[in-house]
């Protein structure tokens, strides 16, 4: 893949709102004859600063104006756990609701039906906690907003924090 044609293709997708990619997404976007040719092209895009590897297997298109958006870290979560139910909960949600006074500045806490993990990215730390809650229970306790990820209701975020059993000292005594 030539650098200019790759930038043009990425720009087209950026205009449609796509600027965070998994490795497999890029493989489909840039059809090369061999894996070796694709990897060489990907390396060129990384070295030229067109793409940035934020975590293993997830890339951000650096020339997008949206990379400075607060939503970028949420799009990274969606790419990391595609196909799973993911929602903002625990300390991140409770801070937004004003239940806890601490504001997680460089951390986003996520509940997911996928596996747990902690990922350090240039956009902040993503902390994913696995939940065994049923899909219907999850859907009844989250809401869709203008954000890329859904957000737990206040009661669900408190319940998740109690279930995880950490940082309970952050909750006011009335909870």
C-alpha positions in Angstrom: 0.0 0.0 0.0 1.3 3.4 -0.9 1.4 6.0 1.9 -0.7 8.6 0.0 -3.4 6.2 -1.0 -3.5 4.8 2.6 -4.0 8.3 4.0 -6.7 9.0 1.5 -8.5 5.8 2.5 -8.2 6.5 6.2 -9.4 10.0 5.7 -12.5 8.7 3.9 -13.4 6.5 6.9 -12.5 9.4 9.3 -15.2 11.5 7.6 -17.7 8.7 8.3 -16.6 8.7 12.0 -14.2 5.8 12.0 -10.7 6.6 13.3 -10.0 3.7 15.8 -9.2 0.4 14.2 -8.4 -3.1 15.2 -5.7 -4.9 13.3 -8.3 -7.0 11.5 -10.1 -3.9 10.4 -7.0 -2.5 8.9 -6.3 -5.8 7.1 -9.8 -5.6 5.5 -9.3 -1.9 4.7 -6.0 -2.4 2.9 -6.3 -5.6 0.9 -2.8 -6.8 0.2 -1.7 -10.0 -1.5 0.3 -11.2 1.5 0.4 -10.7 5.2 4.1 -9.7 4.8 3.1 -6.8 2.4 0.4 -5.7 4.8 2.7 -5.7 7.8 5.3 -3.7 5.9 2.6 -1.1 4.9 1.3 -1.0 8.5 4.9 -0.4 9.7 5.3 2.5 7.2 2.0 4.1 8.5 3.2 3.8 12.1 6.7 5.2 11.3 5.1 8.1 9.3 2.9 9.0 12.3 -0.3 8.3 10.3 -1.4 5.5 12.7 -0.6 5.1 16.4 -0.6 1.8 18.2 -2.5 2.6 21.4 -2.6 -1.0 22.8 -1.8 -4.3 21.2 -4.0 -4.8 18.2 -5.7 -1.4 18.3 -4.7 1.7 16.3 -5.8 5.3 16.1 -5.7 7.4 12.9 -3.5 10.3 14.1 -4.5 12.7 11.4 -8.1 12.7 12.5 -9.3 15.9 14.2 -11.3 13.6 16.5 -8.3 12.0 18.2 -8.2 14.9 20.7 -11.9 14.1 21.6 -12.7 12.8 25.1 -14.6 10.0 23.3 -11.4 8.5 21.9 -10.8 6.3 24.9 -14.3 5.0 24.8 -13.9 4.1 21.1 -10.7 2.2 22.1 -12.7 0.2 24.6 -15.3 -0.6 22.0 -12.4 -1.9 19.7 -10.8 -3.9 22.6 -14.0 -5.7 23.6 -16.0 -5.7 20.3 -18.9 -8.2 20.5 -19.3 -7.9 24.3 -21.6 -5.7 26.4 -19.4 -2.9 27.8 -20.6 0.1 29.9 -19.1 2.8 32.1 -19.6 2.0 35.7 -17.9 1.8 39.1 -15.8 4.9 40.0 -16.1 6.6 36.6 -19.9 6.5 36.6 -20.3 7.4 40.3 -18.0 10.3 39.9 -20.1 11.6 37.0 -23.2 11.2 39.2 -21.6 13.1 42.0 -21.9 10.2 44.4 -18.2 10.2 45.1 -16.1 13.3 45.2 -13.0 11.8 43.7 -12.7 12.3 39.9 -10.8 9.7 38.0 -8.6 11.9 35.8 -6.6 9.4 33.8 -8.7 6.3 34.3 -11.9 4.9 32.8 -13.6 2.0 34.7 -15.7 -0.3 32.5 -17.8 -3.3 33.2 -17.8 -5.9 30.5 -19.1 -9.4 29.7 -15.7 -9.9 28.1 -12.5 -10.7 30.0 -11.0 -8.3 32.5 -7.9 -6.3 31.9 -6.0 -3.1 32.5 -4.7 -1.2 29.5 -2.4 1.8 29.6 -3.0 4.0 26.5 -1.8 7.5 25.6 -5.5 8.6 26.3 -5.6 7.2 29.8 -5.8 3.9 31.6 -8.7 1.6 30.8 -9.7 -0.7 33.6 -12.1 -3.5 32.5 -13.9 -5.6 35.1 -15.8 -8.7 34.1 -19.4 -9.1 35.0 -21.5 -12.2 35.1 -24.8 -10.3 35.1 -27.3 -11.5 32.5 -27.8 -9.5 29.3 -31.3 -8.5 30.3 -30.1 -7.3 33.7 -27.4 -5.3 32.0 -29.7 -3.8 29.5 -32.2 -2.8 32.2 -29.5 -1.0 34.2 -27.7 1.1 31.6 -28.8 3.9 29.4 -27.7 5.1 26.0 -26.3 8.6 25.8 -24.6 10.7 23.1 -21.3 8.9 24.1 -19.8 5.9 22.3 -20.4 3.7 25.4 -23.5 3.2 27.5 -23.5 4.3 31.1 -24.7 2.4 34.2 -27.5 4.0 36.2 -26.5 5.3 39.5 -28.0 2.3 41.4 -26.3 -0.2 39.0 -22.9 1.6 39.4 -23.3 1.3 43.2 -24.3 -2.3 42.9 -21.3 -3.0 40.7 -18.9 -1.3 43.1 -20.3 -3.4 46.0 -20.1 -6.6 43.9 -16.5 -5.9 43.0 -15.8 -5.1 46.6 -13.3 -2.3 46.2 -13.2 1.4 47.1 -16.4 1.1 49.1 -14.9 3.7 51.5 -15.5 6.2 48.7 -19.3 5.8 49.0 -21.0 8.2 51.5 -22.6 6.4 54.5 -26.1 7.1 53.1 -25.4 4.5 50.4 
